[in-house]
Amino acid sequence: MESYEFIVKSRREDIDFINKIIEAYEGLGVVRTTSPKEGLLTIITTNDFKDDLKKIILDLGNKYVVAEILEEGKWKGQL
């Protein structure tokens, strides 16, 4: 099973909320804070769940927090 990643730009104060929402969907994805000062997150999932995760990220960004997908694609292997 291949892994897939989303690079997401947010606000520093939104990082914890985004992480908790993704954690609530057990097994959907793993959130890594790449740069807390810049609000950059990497959210890693599998190819099977990438569409569901993308919908959640977009919904969060449209309704609740700043969450802009900057890049997505095959996981580059960085944690």
N, CA, C and O atoms as a Maestro MAE file, in Angstrom:
{
 s_m_m2io_version
 :::
 2.0.0
}

f_m_ct {
 s_m_title
 :::
 protein
 m_atom[316] {
  # First column is atom index #
  i_m_mmod_type
  r_m_x_coord
  r_m_y_coord
  r_m_z_coord
  i_m_residue_number
  s_m_chain_name
  s_m_pdb_residue_name
  s_m_pdb_atom_name
  i_m_atomic_number
  :::
  1 25 0.839 -1.170 0.000 1 A "MET " " N  " 7
  2 3 0.000 0.000 0.000 1 A "MET " " CA " 6
  3 2 0.890 1.243 0.000 1 A "MET " " C  " 6
  4 15 1.742 1.398 0.876 1 A "MET " " O  " 8
  5 25 0.698 2.113 -0.966 2 A "GLU " " N  " 7
  6 3 1.500 3.326 -1.058 2 A "GLU " " CA " 6
  7 2 0.950 4.422 -0.163 2 A "GLU " " C  " 6
  8 15 -0.250 4.498 0.099 2 A "GLU " " O  " 8
  9 25 1.858 5.267 0.297 3 A "SER " " N  " 7
  10 3 1.469 6.408 1.118 3 A "SER " " CA " 6
  11 2 1.374 7.660 0.262 3 A "SER " " C  " 6
  12 15 2.005 7.770 -0.789 3 A "SER " " O  " 8
  13 25 0.575 8.594 0.737 4 A "TYR " " N  " 7
  14 3 0.268 9.827 0.019 4 A "TYR " " CA " 6
  15 2 0.378 10.957 1.037 4 A "TYR " " C  " 6
  16 15 0.110 10.755 2.222 4 A "TYR " " O  " 8
  17 25 0.773 12.148 0.581 5 A "GLU " " N  " 7
  18 3 0.910 13.260 1.524 5 A "GLU " " CA " 6
  19 2 0.291 14.544 0.999 5 A "GLU " " C  " 6
  20 15 0.204 14.786 -0.204 5 A "GLU " " O  " 8
  21 25 -0.130 15.349 1.953 6 A "PHE " " N  " 7
  22 3 -0.621 16.695 1.684 6 A "PHE " " CA " 6
  23 2 0.265 17.663 2.450 6 A "PHE " " C  " 6
  24 15 0.498 17.476 3.645 6 A "PHE " " O  " 8
  25 25 0.757 18.688 1.783 7 A "ILE " " N  " 7
  26 3 1.469 19.772 2.438 7 A "ILE " " CA " 6
  27 2 0.430 20.877 2.606 7 A "ILE " " C  " 6
  28 15 -0.140 21.360 1.628 7 A "ILE " " O  " 8
  29 25 0.191 21.270 3.859 8 A "VAL " " N  " 7
  30 3 -0.883 22.203 4.170 8 A "VAL " " CA " 6
  31 2 -0.325 23.431 4.867 8 A "VAL " " C  " 6
  32 15 0.504 23.329 5.771 8 A "VAL " " O  " 8
  33 25 -0.796 24.596 4.429 9 A "LYS " " N  " 7
  34 3 -0.442 25.877 5.055 9 A "LYS " " CA " 6
  35 2 -1.598 26.285 5.945 9 A "LYS " " C  " 6
  36 15 -2.754 26.303 5.522 9 A "LYS " " O  " 8
  37 25 -1.266 26.614 7.191 10 A "SER " " N  " 7
  38 3 -2.273 27.014 8.152 10 A "SER " " CA " 6
  39 2 -1.729 28.157 8.992 10 A "SER " " C  " 6
  40 15 -0.649 28.685 8.729 10 A "SER " " O  " 8
  41 25 -2.497 28.528 10.007 11 A "ARG " " N  " 7
  42 3 -1.994 29.477 10.999 11 A "ARG " " CA " 6
  43 2 -1.472 28.667 12.176 11 A "ARG " " C  " 6
  44 15 -1.953 27.569 12.457 11 A "ARG " " O  " 8
  45 25 -0.506 29.212 12.840 12 A "ARG " " N  " 7
  46 3 0.086 28.516 13.991 12 A "ARG " " CA " 6
  47 2 -0.991 28.103 14.997 12 A "ARG " " C  " 6
  48 15 -0.957 26.995 15.532 12 A "ARG " " O  " 8
  49 25 -1.936 28.992 15.248 13 A "GLU " " N  " 7
  50 3 -2.970 28.716 16.250 13 A "GLU " " CA " 6
  51 2 -3.984 27.656 15.802 13 A "GLU " " C  " 6
  52 15 -4.764 27.171 16.621 13 A "GLU " " O  " 8
  53 25 -3.983 27.292 14.522 14 A "ASP " " N  " 7
  54 3 -4.912 26.277 14.013 14 A "ASP " " CA " 6
  55 2 -4.310 24.869 13.967 14 A "ASP " " C  " 6
  56 15 -5.035 23.897 13.754 14 A "ASP " " O  " 8
  57 25 -3.016 24.753 14.162 15 A "ILE " " N  " 7
  58 3 -2.335 23.465 14.008 15 A "ILE " " CA " 6
  59 2 -2.900 22.404 14.942 15 A "ILE " " C  " 6
  60 15 -3.185 21.289 14.506 15 A "ILE " " O  " 8
  61 25 -3.063 22.728 16.200 16 A "ASP " " N  " 7
  62 3 -3.552 21.745 17.167 16 A "ASP " " CA " 6
  63 2 -4.960 21.276 16.821 16 A "ASP " " C  " 6
  64 15 -5.262 20.087 16.919 16 A "ASP " " O  " 8
  65 25 -5.819 22.204 16.419 17 A "PHE " " N  " 7
  66 3 -7.189 21.846 16.048 17 A "PHE " " CA " 6
  67 2 -7.198 20.885 14.856 17 A "PHE " " C  " 6
  68 15 -7.893 19.869 14.875 17 A "PHE " " O  " 8
  69 25 -6.429 21.211 13.830 18 A "ILE " " N  " 7
  70 3 -6.357 20.347 12.642 18 A "ILE " " CA " 6
  71 2 -5.860 18.956 13.041 18 A "ILE " " C  " 6
  72 15 -6.410 17.945 12.606 18 A "ILE " " O  " 8
  73 25 -4.826 18.915 13.864 19 A "ASN " " N  " 7
  74 3 -4.278 17.638 14.316 19 A "ASN " " CA " 6
  75 2 -5.337 16.819 15.055 19 A "ASN " " C  " 6
  76 15 -5.472 15.619 14.816 19 A "ASN " " O  " 8
  77 25 -6.076 17.452 15.935 20 A "LYS " " N  " 7
  78 3 -7.091 16.727 16.711 20 A "LYS " " CA " 6
  79 2 -8.219 16.206 15.829 20 A "LYS " " C  " 6
  80 15 -8.727 15.110 16.062 20 A "LYS " " O  " 8
  81 25 -8.613 16.971 14.829 21 A "ILE " " N  " 7
  82 3 -9.669 16.515 13.917 21 A "ILE " " CA " 6
  83 2 -9.193 15.292 13.134 21 A "ILE " " C  " 6
  84 15 -9.927 14.312 13.011 21 A "ILE " " O  " 8
  85 25 -7.974 15.345 12.607 22 A "ILE " " N  " 7
  86 3 -7.449 14.199 11.842 22 A "ILE " " CA " 6
  87 2 -7.292 12.982 12.755 22 A "ILE " " C  " 6
  88 15 -7.586 11.861 12.341 22 A "ILE " " O  " 8
  89 25 -6.833 13.189 13.987 23 A "GLU " " N  " 7
  90 3 -6.700 12.082 14.935 23 A "GLU " " CA " 6
  91 2 -8.056 11.446 15.254 23 A "GLU " " C  " 6
  92 15 -8.140 10.239 15.482 23 A "GLU " " O  " 8
  93 25 -9.111 12.258 15.269 24 A "ALA " " N  " 7
  94 3 -10.449 11.745 15.579 24 A "ALA " " CA " 6
  95 2 -10.924 10.733 14.538 24 A "ALA " " C  " 6
  96 15 -11.714 9.843 14.851 24 A "ALA " " O  " 8
  97 25 -10.448 10.867 13.317 25 A "TYR " " N  " 7
  98 3 -10.735 9.889 12.263 25 A "TYR " " CA " 6
  99 2 -9.648 8.819 12.330 25 A "TYR " " C  " 6
  100 15 -8.753 8.785 11.485 25 A "TYR " " O  " 8
  101 25 -9.724 7.964 13.315 26 A "GLU " " N  " 7
  102 3 -8.666 6.989 13.589 26 A "GLU " " CA " 6
  103 2 -8.221 6.248 12.332 26 A "GLU " " C  " 6
  104 15 -9.027 5.633 11.634 26 A "GLU " " O  " 8
  105 25 -6.929 6.323 12.063 27 A "GLY " " N  " 7
  106 3 -6.360 5.606 10.941 27 A "GLY " " CA " 6
  107 2 -6.414 6.341 9.612 27 A "GLY " " C  " 6
  108 15 -5.909 5.839 8.608 27 A "GLY " " O  " 8
  109 25 -7.019 7.527 9.590 28 A "LEU " " N  " 7
  110 3 -7.142 8.267 8.333 28 A "LEU " " CA " 6
  111 2 -5.823 8.888 7.907 28 A "LEU " " C  " 6
  112 15 -5.472 8.858 6.728 28 A "LEU " " O  " 8
  113 25 -5.096 9.445 8.854 29 A "GLY " " N  " 7
  114 3 -3.852 10.101 8.501 29 A "GLY " " CA " 6
  115 2 -3.035 10.457 9.724 29 A "GLY " " C  " 6
  116 15 -3.509 10.372 10.857 29 A "GLY " " O  " 8
  117 25 -1.796 10.860 9.477 30 A "VAL " " N  " 7
  118 3 -0.871 11.277 10.523 30 A "VAL " " CA " 6
  119 2 -0.434 12.699 10.204 30 A "VAL " " C  " 6
  120 15 -0.024 12.999 9.082 30 A "VAL " " O  " 8
  121 25 -0.526 13.569 11.203 31 A "VAL " " N  " 7
  122 3 -0.157 14.973 11.014 31 A "VAL " " CA " 6
  123 2 1.231 15.201 11.586 31 A "VAL " " C  " 6
  124 15 1.517 14.816 12.719 31 A "VAL " " O  " 8
  125 25 2.081 15.821 10.804 32 A "ARG " " N  " 7
  126 3 3.413 16.223 11.238 32 A "ARG " " CA " 6
  127 2 3.546 17.726 11.012 32 A "ARG " " C  " 6
  128 15 3.251 18.226 9.926 32 A "ARG " " O  " 8
  129 25 3.989 18.436 12.036 33 A "THR " " N  " 7
  130 3 4.219 19.867 11.905 33 A "THR " " CA " 6
  131 2 5.612 20.060 11.323 33 A "THR " " C  " 6
  132 15 6.615 19.768 11.974 33 A "THR " " O  " 8
  133 25 5.662 20.551 10.107 34 A "THR " " N  " 7
  134 3 6.936 20.753 9.416 34 A "THR " " CA " 6
  135 2 7.613 22.027 9.895 34 A "THR " " C  " 6
  136 15 8.819 22.044 10.141 34 A "THR " " O  " 8
  137 25 6.825 23.100 10.026 35 A "SER " " N  " 7
  138 3 7.342 24.386 10.488 35 A "SER " " CA " 6
  139 2 6.241 25.108 11.257 35 A "SER " " C  " 6
  140 15 5.352 25.704 10.648 35 A "SER " " O  " 8
  141 25 6.287 25.061 12.599 36 A "PRO " " N  " 7
  142 3 5.224 25.702 13.370 36 A "PRO " " CA " 6
  143 2 5.144 27.216 13.155 36 A "PRO " " C  " 6
  144 15 4.050 27.781 13.131 36 A "PRO " " O  " 8
  145 25 6.282 27.868 12.999 37 A "LYS " " N  " 7
  146 3 6.275 29.325 12.785 37 A "LYS " " CA " 6
  147 2 5.571 29.705 11.493 37 A "LYS " " C  " 6
  148 15 4.870 30.715 11.430 37 A "LYS " " O  " 8
  149 25 5.762 28.893 10.466 38 A "GLU " " N  " 7
  150 3 5.151 29.163 9.164 38 A "GLU " " CA " 6
  151 2 3.779 28.499 9.020 38 A "GLU " " C  " 6
  152 15 3.071 28.751 8.045 38 A "GLU " " O  " 8
  153 25 3.403 27.660 9.976 39 A "GLY " " N  " 7
  154 3 2.122 26.962 9.903 39 A "GLY " " CA " 6
  155 2 2.084 25.880 8.847 39 A "GLY " " C  " 6
  156 15 1.032 25.623 8.261 39 A "GLY " " O  " 8
  157 25 3.219 25.239 8.593 40 A "LEU " " N  " 7
  158 3 3.281 24.187 7.575 40 A "LEU " " CA " 6
  159 2 3.118 22.811 8.204 40 A "LEU " " C  " 6
  160 15 3.790 22.467 9.176 40 A "LEU " " O  " 8
  161 25 2.219 22.040 7.632 41 A "LEU " " N  " 7
  162 3 1.938 20.689 8.087 41 A "LEU " " CA " 6
  163 2 2.120 19.714 6.945 41 A "LEU " " C  " 6
  164 15 1.906 20.054 5.781 41 A "LEU " " O  " 8
  165 25 2.515 18.506 7.281 42 A "THR " " N  " 7
  166 3 2.481 17.398 6.347 42 A "THR " " CA " 6
  167 2 1.496 16.394 6.918 42 A "THR " " C  " 6
  168 15 1.633 15.960 8.061 42 A "THR " " O  " 8
  169 25 0.512 16.029 6.126 43 A "ILE " " N  " 7
  170 3 -0.468 15.040 6.558 43 A "ILE " " CA " 6
  171 2 -0.302 13.826 5.652 43 A "ILE " " C  " 6
  172 15 -0.483 13.908 4.437 43 A "ILE " " O  " 8
  173 25 0.044 12.701 6.266 44 A "ILE " " N  " 7
  174 3 0.358 11.484 5.530 44 A "ILE " " CA " 6
  175 2 -0.815 10.509 5.662 44 A "ILE " " C  " 6
  176 15 -1.359 10.310 6.748 44 A "ILE " " O  " 8
  177 25 -1.180 9.920 4.553 45 A "THR " " N  " 7
  178 3 -2.276 8.958 4.519 45 A "THR " " CA " 6
  179 2 -1.924 7.858 3.523 45 A "THR " " C  " 6
  180 15 -0.781 7.771 3.074 45 A "THR " " O  " 8
  181 25 -2.879 7.033 3.183 46 A "THR " " N  " 7
  182 3 -2.669 6.020 2.148 46 A "THR " " CA " 6
  183 2 -3.447 6.428 0.901 46 A "THR " " C  " 6
  184 15 -4.323 7.291 0.956 46 A "THR " " O  " 8
  185 25 -3.121 5.808 -0.205 47 A "ASN " " N  " 7
  186 3 -3.854 6.094 -1.445 47 A "ASN " " CA " 6
  187 2 -5.341 5.811 -1.293 47 A "ASN " " C  " 6
  188 15 -6.166 6.475 -1.920 47 A "ASN " " O  " 8
  189 25 -5.690 4.832 -0.465 48 A "ASP " " N  " 7
  190 3 -7.095 4.485 -0.262 48 A "ASP " " CA " 6
  191 2 -7.887 5.607 0.403 48 A "ASP " " C  " 6
  192 15 -9.082 5.759 0.149 48 A "ASP " " O  " 8
  193 25 -7.231 6.387 1.246 49 A "PHE " " N  " 7
  194 3 -7.925 7.419 2.014 49 A "PHE " " CA " 6
  195 2 -7.658 8.844 1.543 49 A "PHE " " C  " 6
  196 15 -8.172 9.794 2.133 49 A "PHE " " O  " 8
  197 25 -6.861 9.004 0.489 50 A "LYS " " N  " 7
  198 3 -6.461 10.355 0.084 50 A "LYS " " CA " 6
  199 2 -7.650 11.242 -0.293 50 A "LYS " " C  " 6
  200 15 -7.643 12.431 0.027 50 A "LYS " " O  " 8
  201 25 -8.660 10.703 -0.957 51 A "ASP " " N  " 7
  202 3 -9.817 11.517 -1.349 51 A "ASP " " CA " 6
  203 2 -10.626 11.957 -0.128 51 A "ASP " " C  " 6
  204 15 -11.082 13.098 -0.057 51 A "ASP " " O  " 8
  205 25 -10.801 11.048 0.827 52 A "ASP " " N  " 7
  206 3 -11.519 11.398 2.053 52 A "ASP " " CA " 6
  207 2 -10.771 12.461 2.841 52 A "ASP " " C  " 6
  208 15 -11.371 13.415 3.335 52 A "ASP " " O  " 8
  209 25 -9.466 12.294 2.957 53 A "LEU " " N  " 7
  210 3 -8.661 13.260 3.702 53 A "LEU " " CA " 6
  211 2 -8.686 14.625 3.023 53 A "LEU " " C  " 6
  212 15 -8.774 15.651 3.697 53 A "LEU " " O  " 8
  213 25 -8.611 14.645 1.707 54 A "LYS " " N  " 7
  214 3 -8.654 15.915 0.985 54 A "LYS " " CA " 6
  215 2 -9.970 16.642 1.245 54 A "LYS " " C  " 6
  216 15 -9.975 17.856 1.446 54 A "LYS " " O  " 8
  217 25 -11.085 15.912 1.243 55 A "LYS " " N  " 7
  218 3 -12.384 16.522 1.537 55 A "LYS " " CA " 6
  219 2 -12.414 17.131 2.935 55 A "LYS " " C  " 6
  220 15 -12.961 18.216 3.133 55 A "LYS " " O  " 8
  221 25 -11.832 16.441 3.890 56 A "ILE " " N  " 7
  222 3 -11.802 16.945 5.263 56 A "ILE " " CA " 6
  223 2 -10.945 18.207 5.360 56 A "ILE " " C  " 6
  224 15 -11.348 19.181 5.996 56 A "ILE " " O  " 8
  225 25 -9.778 18.197 4.741 57 A "ILE " " N  " 7
  226 3 -8.905 19.374 4.772 57 A "ILE " " CA " 6
  227 2 -9.607 20.571 4.130 57 A "ILE " " C  " 6
  228 15 -9.593 21.672 4.680 57 A "ILE " " O  " 8
  229 25 -10.220 20.354 2.968 58 A "LEU " " N  " 7
  230 3 -10.923 21.439 2.287 58 A "LEU " " CA " 6
  231 2 -12.098 21.952 3.117 58 A "LEU " " C  " 6
  232 15 -12.336 23.158 3.178 58 A "LEU " " O  " 8
  233 25 -12.828 21.045 3.751 59 A "ASP " " N  " 7
  234 3 -13.952 21.447 4.593 59 A "ASP " " CA " 6
  235 2 -13.469 22.258 5.794 59 A "ASP " " C  " 6
  236 15 -14.072 23.274 6.138 59 A "ASP " " O  " 8
  237 25 -12.394 21.818 6.428 60 A "LEU " " N  " 7
  238 3 -11.830 22.580 7.542 60 A "LEU " " CA " 6
  239 2 -11.450 23.987 7.093 60 A "LEU " " C  " 6
  240 15 -11.731 24.966 7.784 60 A "LEU " " O  " 8
  241 25 -10.811 24.078 5.929 61 A "GLY " " N  " 7
  242 3 -10.384 25.369 5.405 61 A "GLY " " CA " 6
  243 2 -11.525 26.273 4.988 61 A "GLY " " C  " 6
  244 15 -11.395 27.496 5.042 61 A "GLY " " O  " 8
  245 25 -12.632 25.698 4.577 62 A "ASN " " N  " 7
  246 3 -13.783 26.501 4.155 62 A "ASN " " CA " 6
  247 2 -14.641 26.971 5.315 62 A "ASN " " C  " 6
  248 15 -15.321 27.992 5.210 62 A "ASN " " O  " 8
  249 25 -14.618 26.234 6.426 63 A "LYS " " N  " 7
  250 3 -15.558 26.526 7.504 63 A "LYS " " CA " 6
  251 2 -14.941 26.913 8.839 63 A "LYS " " C  " 6
  252 15 -15.540 27.689 9.584 63 A "LYS " " O  " 8
  253 25 -13.759 26.394 9.163 64 A "TYR " " N  " 7
  254 3 -13.318 26.492 10.551 64 A "TYR " " CA " 6
  255 2 -11.956 27.141 10.776 64 A "TYR " " C  " 6
  256 15 -11.805 27.945 11.696 64 A "TYR " " O  " 8
  257 25 -10.982 26.814 9.969 65 A "VAL " " N  " 7
  258 3 -9.610 27.270 10.178 65 A "VAL " " CA " 6
  259 2 -8.985 27.628 8.827 65 A "VAL " " C  " 6
  260 15 -9.610 27.475 7.778 65 A "VAL " " O  " 8
  261 25 -7.765 28.097 8.875 66 A "VAL " " N  " 7
  262 3 -6.999 28.266 7.643 66 A "VAL " " CA " 6
  263 2 -6.328 26.930 7.342 66 A "VAL " " C  " 6
  264 15 -5.544 26.427 8.146 66 A "VAL " " O  " 8
  265 25 -6.637 26.367 6.197 67 A "ALA " " N  " 7
  266 3 -6.035 25.091 5.777 67 A "ALA " " CA " 6
  267 2 -5.997 25.075 4.255 67 A "ALA " " C  " 6
  268 15 -6.971 24.706 3.599 67 A "ALA " " O  " 8
  269 25 -4.869 25.476 3.712 68 A "GLU " " N  " 7
  270 3 -4.692 25.550 2.265 68 A "GLU " " CA " 6
  271 2 -3.726 24.454 1.823 68 A "GLU " " C  " 6
  272 15 -2.597 24.381 2.308 68 A "GLU " " O  " 8
  273 25 -4.169 23.617 0.914 69 A "ILE " " N  " 7
  274 3 -3.303 22.560 0.387 69 A "ILE " " CA " 6
  275 2 -2.327 23.195 -0.604 69 A "ILE " " C  " 6
  276 15 -2.730 23.705 -1.649 69 A "ILE " " O  " 8
  277 25 -1.049 23.156 -0.263 70 A "LEU " " N  " 7
  278 3 -0.014 23.720 -1.132 70 A "LEU " " CA " 6
  279 2 0.492 22.698 -2.141 70 A "LEU " " C  " 6
  280 15 0.852 23.033 -3.270 70 A "LEU " " O  " 8
  281 25 0.511 21.437 -1.701 71 A "GLU " " N  " 7
  282 3 1.072 20.381 -2.545 71 A "GLU " " CA " 6
  283 2 0.475 19.052 -2.092 71 A "GLU " " C  " 6
  284 15 0.157 18.867 -0.917 71 A "GLU " " O  " 8
  285 25 0.332 18.148 -3.024 72 A "GLU " " N  " 7
  286 3 -0.095 16.792 -2.679 72 A "GLU " " CA " 6
  287 2 0.516 15.814 -3.658 72 A "GLU " " C  " 6
  288 15 0.800 16.153 -4.807 72 A "GLU " " O  " 8
  289 25 0.713 14.594 -3.186 73 A "GLY " " N  " 7
  290 3 1.269 13.571 -4.054 73 A "GLY " " CA " 6
  291 2 1.844 12.427 -3.271 73 A "GLY " " C  " 6
  292 15 1.635 12.319 -2.063 73 A "GLY " " O  " 8
  293 25 2.565 11.574 -3.954 74 A "LYS " " N  " 7
  294 3 3.183 10.410 -3.328 74 A "LYS " " CA " 6
  295 2 4.078 10.863 -2.166 74 A "LYS " " C  " 6
  296 15 4.841 11.820 -2.291 74 A "LYS " " O  " 8
  297 25 3.969 10.167 -1.053 75 A "TRP " " N  " 7
  298 3 4.755 10.497 0.130 75 A "TRP " " CA " 6
  299 2 6.227 10.430 -0.173 75 A "TRP " " C  " 6
  300 15 6.697 9.456 -0.761 75 A "TRP " " O  " 8
  301 25 6.980 11.472 0.226 76 A "LYS " " N  " 7
  302 3 8.400 11.556 -0.070 76 A "LYS " " CA " 6
  303 2 9.261 10.836 0.973 76 A "LYS " " C  " 6
  304 15 10.485 10.790 0.850 76 A "LYS " " O  " 8
  305 25 8.619 10.282 1.989 77 A "GLY " " N  " 7
  306 3 9.349 9.499 2.984 77 A "GLY " " CA " 6
  307 2 9.891 10.298 4.150 77 A "GLY " " C  " 6
  308 15 10.648 9.753 4.953 77 A "GLY " " O  " 8
  309 25 9.539 11.559 4.278 78 A "GLN " " N  " 7
  310 3 10.029 12.387 5.381 78 A "GLN " " CA " 6
  311 2 8.991 12.455 6.487 78 A "GLN " " C  " 6
  312 15 7.802 12.651 6.235 78 A "GLN " " O  " 8
  313 25 9.465 12.287 7.722 79 A "LEU " " N  " 7
  314 3 8.603 12.481 8.880 79 A "LEU " " CA " 6
  315 2 8.981 13.725 9.535 79 A "LEU " " C  " 6
  316 15 8.384 14.097 10.546 79 A "LEU " " O  " 8
  :::
 }
 m_bond[315] {
  # First column is bond index #
  i_m_from
  i_m_to
  i_m_order
  :::
  1 1 2 1
  2 2 3 1
  3 3 4 2
  4 3 5 1
  5 5 6 1
  6 6 7 1
  7 7 8 2
  8 7 9 1
  9 9 10 1
  10 10 11 1
  11 11 12 2
  12 11 13 1
  13 13 14 1
  14 14 15 1
  15 15 16 2
  16 15 17 1
  17 17 18 1
  18 18 19 1
  19 19 20 2
  20 19 21 1
  21 21 22 1
  22 22 23 1
  23 23 24 2
  24 23 25 1
  25 25 26 1
  26 26 27 1
  27 27 28 2
  28 27 29 1
  29 29 30 1
  30 30 31 1
  31 31 32 2
  32 31 33 1
  33 33 34 1
  34 34 35 1
  35 35 36 2
  36 35 37 1
  37 37 38 1
  38 38 39 1
  39 39 40 2
  40 39 41 1
  41 41 42 1
  42 42 43 1
  43 43 44 2
  44 43 45 1
  45 45 46 1
  46 46 47 1
  47 47 48 2
  48 47 49 1
  49 49 50 1
  50 50 51 1
  51 51 52 2
  52 51 53 1
  53 53 54 1
  54 54 55 1
  55 55 56 2
  56 55 57 1
  57 57 58 1
  58 58 59 1
  59 59 60 2
  60 59 61 1
  61 61 62 1
  62 62 63 1
  63 63 64 2
  64 63 65 1
  65 65 66 1
  66 66 67 1
  67 67 68 2
  68 67 69 1
  69 69 70 1
  70 70 71 1
  71 71 72 2
  72 71 73 1
  73 73 74 1
  74 74 75 1
  75 75 76 2
  76 75 77 1
  77 77 78 1
  78 78 79 1
  79 79 80 2
  80 79 81 1
  81 81 82 1
  82 82 83 1
  83 83 84 2
  84 83 85 1
  85 85 86 1
  86 86 87 1
  87 87 88 2
  88 87 89 1
  89 89 90 1
  90 90 91 1
  91 91 92 2
  92 91 93 1
  93 93 94 1
  94 94 95 1
  95 95 96 2
  96 95 97 1
  97 97 98 1
  98 98 99 1
  99 99 100 2
  100 99 101 1
  101 101 102 1
  102 102 103 1
  103 103 104 2
  104 103 105 1
  105 105 106 1
  106 106 107 1
  107 107 108 2
  108 107 109 1
  109 109 110 1
  110 110 111 1
  111 111 112 2
  112 111 113 1
  113 113 114 1
  114 114 115 1
  115 115 116 2
  116 115 117 1
  117 117 118 1
  118 118 119 1
  119 119 120 2
  120 119 121 1
  121 121 122 1
  122 122 123 1
  123 123 124 2
  124 123 125 1
  125 125 126 1
  126 126 127 1
  127 127 128 2
  128 127 129 1
  129 129 130 1
  130 130 131 1
  131 131 132 2
  132 131 133 1
  133 133 134 1
  134 134 135 1
  135 135 136 2
  136 135 137 1
  137 137 138 1
  138 138 139 1
  139 139 140 2
  140 139 141 1
  141 141 142 1
  142 142 143 1
  143 143 144 2
  144 143 145 1
  145 145 146 1
  146 146 147 1
  147 147 148 2
  148 147 149 1
  149 149 150 1
  150 150 151 1
  151 151 152 2
  152 151 153 1
  153 153 154 1
  154 154 155 1
  155 155 156 2
  156 155 157 1
  157 157 158 1
  158 158 159 1
  159 159 160 2
  160 159 161 1
  161 161 162 1
  162 162 163 1
  163 163 164 2
  164 163 165 1
  165 165 166 1
  166 166 167 1
  167 167 168 2
  168 167 169 1
  169 169 170 1
  170 170 171 1
  171 171 172 2
  172 171 173 1
  173 173 174 1
  174 174 175 1
  175 175 176 2
  176 175 177 1
  177 177 178 1
  178 178 179 1
  179 179 180 2
  180 179 181 1
  181 181 182 1
  182 182 183 1
  183 183 184 2
  184 183 185 1
  185 185 186 1
  186 186 187 1
  187 187 188 2
  188 187 189 1
  189 189 190 1
  190 190 191 1
  191 191 192 2
  192 191 193 1
  193 193 194 1
  194 194 195 1
  195 195 196 2
  196 195 197 1
  197 197 198 1
  198 198 199 1
  199 199 200 2
  200 199 201 1
  201 201 202 1
  202 202 203 1
  203 203 204 2
  204 203 205 1
  205 205 206 1
  206 206 207 1
  207 207 208 2
  208 207 209 1
  209 209 210 1
  210 210 211 1
  211 211 212 2
  212 211 213 1
  213 213 214 1
  214 214 215 1
  215 215 216 2
  216 215 217 1
  217 217 218 1
  218 218 219 1
  219 219 220 2
  220 219 221 1
  221 221 222 1
  222 222 223 1
  223 223 224 2
  224 223 225 1
  225 225 226 1
  226 226 227 1
  227 227 228 2
  228 227 229 1
  229 229 230 1
  230 230 231 1
  231 231 232 2
  232 231 233 1
  233 233 234 1
  234 234 235 1
  235 235 236 2
  236 235 237 1
  237 237 238 1
  238 238 239 1
  239 239 240 2
  240 239 241 1
  241 241 242 1
  242 242 243 1
  243 243 244 2
  244 243 245 1
  245 245 246 1
  246 246 247 1
  247 247 248 2
  248 247 249 1
  249 249 250 1
  250 250 251 1
  251 251 252 2
  252 251 253 1
  253 253 254 1
  254 254 255 1
  255 255 256 2
  256 255 257 1
  257 257 258 1
  258 258 259 1
  259 259 260 2
  260 259 261 1
  261 261 262 1
  262 262 263 1
  263 263 264 2
  264 263 265 1
  265 265 266 1
  266 266 267 1
  267 267 268 2
  268 267 269 1
  269 269 270 1
  270 270 271 1
  271 271 272 2
  272 271 273 1
  273 273 274 1
  274 274 275 1
  275 275 276 2
  276 275 277 1
  277 277 278 1
  278 278 279 1
  279 279 280 2
  280 279 281 1
  281 281 282 1
  282 282 283 1
  283 283 284 2
  284 283 285 1
  285 285 286 1
  286 286 287 1
  287 287 288 2
  288 287 289 1
  289 289 290 1
  290 290 291 1
  291 291 292 2
  292 291 293 1
  293 293 294 1
  294 294 295 1
  295 295 296 2
  296 295 297 1
  297 297 298 1
  298 298 299 1
  299 299 300 2
  300 299 301 1
  301 301 302 1
  302 302 303 1
  303 303 304 2
  304 303 305 1
  305 305 306 1
  306 306 307 1
  307 307 308 2
  308 307 309 1
  309 309 310 1
  310 310 311 1
  311 311 312 2
  312 311 313 1
  313 313 314 1
  314 314 315 1
  315 315 316 2
  :::
 }
}
